Amino acid sequence: MLATTDDEVAAFRQNVALQQELGIDVSLLTPEEVKELVPSLNTDDVLAASYCLSDGYADPYSVVQGFARAAREMGVKFRRETEVTAIERKGRSWQARTSQGDFHCSILVVATGAYSGPIGKMLGLDIPLQPHRRHLFITSPCDQIPRNSPLVVEFRTGFWFRREGLCLIFGMRNPDEPEGFDTTVDWGFLPAIGLVSQKRLPLLNELSITAAQAGLHDDTPDSNAIIGKAPGIDNLYLACGFSGHGFMHSPAAGRIMADLITGRIETAPACFSLHRFQSGTAKAERCVI
């Protein structure tokens, strides 16, 4: 994680200190150490970087398939391409009307990512989410970035890249794009990324773009998730608004939800409650890209 301003360095120092207190083997690198780790990187304006040797990355598709396979073995049934059109309370049960018929359940969990806001409206809930498109671009094969190189993030712009097989993948947020549910690739945004990438990683200019993807973040006002029981409504639970953290947080979030529903715990941590936005107790996450 690259810091290019004094304010970022100060924030990184606080983060590293906290992480070290919690037993994480993380350190603050000098620009020279950054250059040694990723020689192709332009570090002329880098002041410091946070780095954890034990960090890694995983393939979201494979992880999701692993979760799904384990769930099927426990009797879970999945309905793909099934749009929810309405949700009604039927006594102590819920009825979800969908494009594949009606479904009834005693416990309902809203875990619909960027679409949790519209689902919340069906239930009379104001779930403050903003759907924002994010892009991922894939390059032609590249052997100039070692296979064991870390994910690199320029914190100021949100530009990031890492190895993916023989290629590089990279992306960056578009701070000027309004919220929406469009998941088509905006190729017109690529030149803006190019202005950042040609400075930070010049070798990208030598590579061609072979593919691209776009998806949605479900961003909350404080960039933290909403996890727990829905206020004032029995048998309704929320697990949404992960603001780009969802893949990393999914094992812990899943455990919290399971413990809530089975009664092993009474409430989720208050910092994840939907009520925090009305009570004014929400604390914004500082390090979000």
C-alpha positions in Angstrom: 0.0 0.0 0.0 1.8 3.1 -1.3 1.7 6.4 0.6 2.5 9.5 -1.4 1.5 12.3 1.0 2.6 13.2 4.6 -1.0 12.7 5.8 -1.1 9.2 4.3 2.2 8.3 6.0 0.8 9.5 9.3 -2.3 7.3 8.8 -0.2 4.3 7.8 2.0 4.7 10.9 -1.2 4.5 13.1 -2.5 1.5 11.1 0.8 -0.4 11.3 1.1 0.2 15.0 -2.4 -1.1 15.6 -1.8 -4.1 13.4 1.4 -4.9 15.1 -0.3 -4.7 18.5 -2.8 -7.4 17.2 0.1 -9.7 16.2 0.2 -9.0 12.5 3.7 -9.1 10.9 3.3 -5.8 9.1 5.9 -3.1 8.6 6.4 0.3 7.0 8.8 0.2 4.1 11.1 2.9 2.7 10.9 3.9 -1.0 14.1 1.9 -1.5 12.6 -1.2 0.0 9.5 -0.8 -2.1 11.7 -0.6 -5.3 13.6 -3.7 -4.2 10.3 -5.6 -3.8 8.8 -4.4 -7.1 11.6 -3.2 -9.4 9.2 -2.1 -12.2 7.5 0.3 -9.9 8.2 4.1 -10.2 8.8 5.2 -6.6 10.0 8.7 -7.2 7.1 10.2 -5.2 6.5 7.3 -2.8 7.2 8.3 0.8 6.5 5.0 2.5 4.5 1.8 2.1 2.8 -0.6 4.4 3.6 -4.3 3.7 2.7 -7.6 5.3 4.8 -10.6 4.2 2.0 -13.1 5.1 -0.7 -11.3 3.0 -2.0 -13.0 -0.1 -4.9 -13.1 -2.5 -7.4 -15.6 -3.6 -9.6 -16.2 -6.6 -13.2 -15.1 -5.7 -14.8 -17.4 -8.1 -13.1 -20.5 -6.7 -13.8 -19.5 -3.1 -17.5 -18.9 -3.9 -17.7 -22.3 -5.6 -16.1 -23.9 -2.5 -18.7 -22.2 -0.2 -21.5 -23.3 -2.5 -20.3 -26.9 -2.7 -20.1 -27.1 1.1 -23.6 -25.6 1.4 -25.1 -28.1 -1.0 -23.6 -30.9 1.0 -25.5 -29.6 4.0 -28.8 -29.5 2.0 -28.8 -25.9 0.7 -30.6 -25.3 -2.6 -29.6 -22.4 -4.9 -31.9 -20.7 -7.4 -29.9 -19.0 -10.1 -31.2 -16.1 -12.2 -34.1 -15.7 -9.9 -35.3 -12.1 -9.4 -37.1 -11.1 -6.2 -40.1 -8.9 -7.2 -41.8 -8.5 -3.8 -41.5 -9.7 -0.2 -44.5 -9.9 2.2 -45.1 -10.9 5.8 -47.4 -13.9 6.2 -48.1 -14.3 9.9 -44.7 -15.2 11.4 -43.3 -16.3 8.0 -42.0 -14.5 4.9 -43.2 -14.9 1.4 -40.8 -13.9 -1.4 -42.3 -13.5 -4.8 -39.8 -14.2 -7.6 -39.5 -14.8 -11.3 -39.5 -18.5 -10.5 -42.5 -18.5 -8.2 -43.2 -17.9 -4.5 -41.0 -19.0 -1.7 -41.8 -19.2 2.0 -39.4 -19.1 4.9 -39.4 -18.4 8.7 -36.1 -16.5 8.6 -35.1 -14.0 5.9 -31.6 -12.7 5.3 -30.9 -9.7 3.0 -27.5 -10.4 1.5 -28.0 -9.0 -1.9 -25.0 -6.7 -2.3 -25.6 -3.5 -4.3 -29.3 -4.5 -4.6 -29.9 -4.5 -0.9 -31.3 -1.0 -1.0 -34.2 -1.8 -3.3 -34.8 -5.1 -1.4 -34.9 -3.0 1.8 -37.6 -0.8 0.4 -39.8 -3.9 -0.2 -39.5 -4.5 3.6 -40.1 -0.9 4.6 -36.4 -0.5 5.6 -34.1 2.4 4.6 -30.8 0.7 3.9 -28.4 3.5 3.0 -26.4 1.9 0.1 -24.9 3.4 -3.0 -24.1 1.1 -5.9 -20.9 2.1 -7.6 -19.3 0.5 -10.6 -15.7 -0.8 -10.4 -13.5 -2.0 -13.3 -10.9 -4.7 -13.7 -8.7 -4.8 -16.8 -6.5 -7.8 -17.9 -3.3 -7.4 -19.9 -1.5 -9.5 -22.3 1.2 -11.9 -20.8 3.9 -10.1 -18.8 7.0 -11.7 -17.3 8.5 -8.4 -15.9 6.5 -8.7 -12.6 7.7 -11.7 -10.6 5.1 -14.3 -9.8 5.5 -13.7 -6.1 5.0 -10.0 -6.2 2.4 -8.5 -3.9 -0.7 -6.7 -4.7 0.3 -3.0 -5.1 -2.2 -0.2 -4.3 -1.6 3.5 -4.7 -3.7 4.8 -1.9 -4.2 8.4 -3.2 -5.9 7.3 -6.5 -6.9 3.8 -5.7 -4.9 2.5 -8.7 -3.9 -1.2 -8.0 -2.4 -4.1 -9.9 -1.1 -7.6 -9.3 -0.1 -10.7 -11.2 -2.9 -13.0 -12.4 -1.4 -16.1 -14.1 0.7 -15.0 -17.0 -0.9 -11.6 -17.1 -1.5 -8.5 -14.9 -4.8 -7.3 -13.7 -5.4 -3.7 -12.6 -8.1 -1.2 -11.9 -8.9 2.2 -10.3 -12.0 3.8 -9.0 -13.7 6.6 -10.9 -14.5 9.3 -8.3 -16.7 11.2 -10.7 -19.0 8.4 -11.7 -22.5 8.7 -10.2 -24.1 5.7 -8.4 -26.0 3.2 -10.6 -26.4 -0.4 -11.5 -24.7 -0.4 -14.8 -22.2 -3.3 -15.1 -21.1 -2.8 -18.7 -17.4 -1.9 -19.2 -16.8 1.8 -19.7 -13.8 1.7 -22.1 -13.8 5.5 -22.0 -12.5 5.4 -18.5 -9.4 3.5 -19.5 -7.4 6.6 -20.6 -7.9 8.1 -17.2 -6.4 5.0 -15.6 -3.6 5.2 -18.2 -2.6 8.6 -16.9 -2.0 7.2 -13.5 -0.6 3.8 -14.5 1.9 5.2 -17.0 3.5 7.1 -14.1 3.3 4.4 -11.4 4.0 1.3 -13.6 5.4 2.4 -17.0 5.6 -1.1 -18.3 1.8 -1.1 -18.7 2.3 1.1 -21.7 4.0 -1.9 -23.4 1.1 -4.3 -22.8 -2.2 -4.6 -24.6 -5.5 -5.0 -22.8 -7.1 -8.4 -23.6 -10.3 -8.3 -21.5 -12.2 -6.3 -18.9 -14.9 -6.7 -16.3 -17.1 -4.4 -14.3 -19.0 -5.1 -11.1 -20.7 -3.2 -8.3 -19.6 -2.1 -4.8 -22.4 -1.7 -2.2 -21.1 1.4 -0.4 -22.4 2.6 2.9 -21.9 6.2 4.2 -19.1 5.0 6.6 -17.7 2.3 4.2 -18.4 -0.5 6.7 -20.9 -3.3 6.5 -24.4 -3.7 7.9 -24.6 -6.9 9.8 -27.2 -8.1 12.3 -30.9 -8.2 13.1 -33.1 -5.7 11.3 -34.4 -3.2 13.9 -38.0 -3.8 15.0 -38.7 -6.7 12.6 -38.6 -10.3 13.8 -36.7 -13.0 11.9 -35.1 -10.5 9.5 -31.4 -10.2 9.2 -29.0 -8.0 7.2 -25.6 -8.8 5.7 -24.9 -6.1 3.1 -23.1 -2.9 2.5 -19.6 -4.3 2.6 -18.2 -1.4 0.5 -15.6 -3.6 -1.3 -14.5 -5.5 1.8 -17.0 -8.4 1.4 -14.8 -11.0 -0.1 -12.2 -10.5 2.6 -14.7 -10.3 5.4 -17.0 -13.1 4.2 -15.8 -15.9 6.5 -16.1 -13.8 9.7 -19.4 -12.2 8.5 -20.8 -15.6 7.7 -19.9 -16.9 11.2 -21.5 -13.9 12.8 -24.7 -14.4 10.8 -24.9 -18.1 11.6 -24.3 -17.4 15.3 -27.1 -14.8 15.3 -29.6 -16.9 13.6 -29.0 -20.0 15.7 -29.0 -18.0 18.9 -25.4 -18.5 19.9 -25.0 -14.7 20.2 -27.7 -12.1 20.9 -26.4 -9.2 18.8 -23.7 -8.4 16.2 -21.1 -5.7 17.1 -22.8 -2.4 17.4 -20.5 -0.8 14.8 -22.3 -2.9 12.1 -25.8 -2.1 13.1 -28.2 -0.4 10.7 -29.2 1.9 13.6 -25.8 3.6 13.7 -26.7 5.8 10.8 -29.7 7.2 12.6 -28.0 7.5 16.0 -24.9 9.3 14.6 -22.6 6.7 16.0 -21.2 5.6 12.7 -17.4 6.0 12.3 -16.0 6.3 8.8 -13.4 3.8 7.6 -10.3 5.9 6.7 -8.5 3.5 4.5 -10.8 2.6 1.6 -9.9 2.5 -2.1 
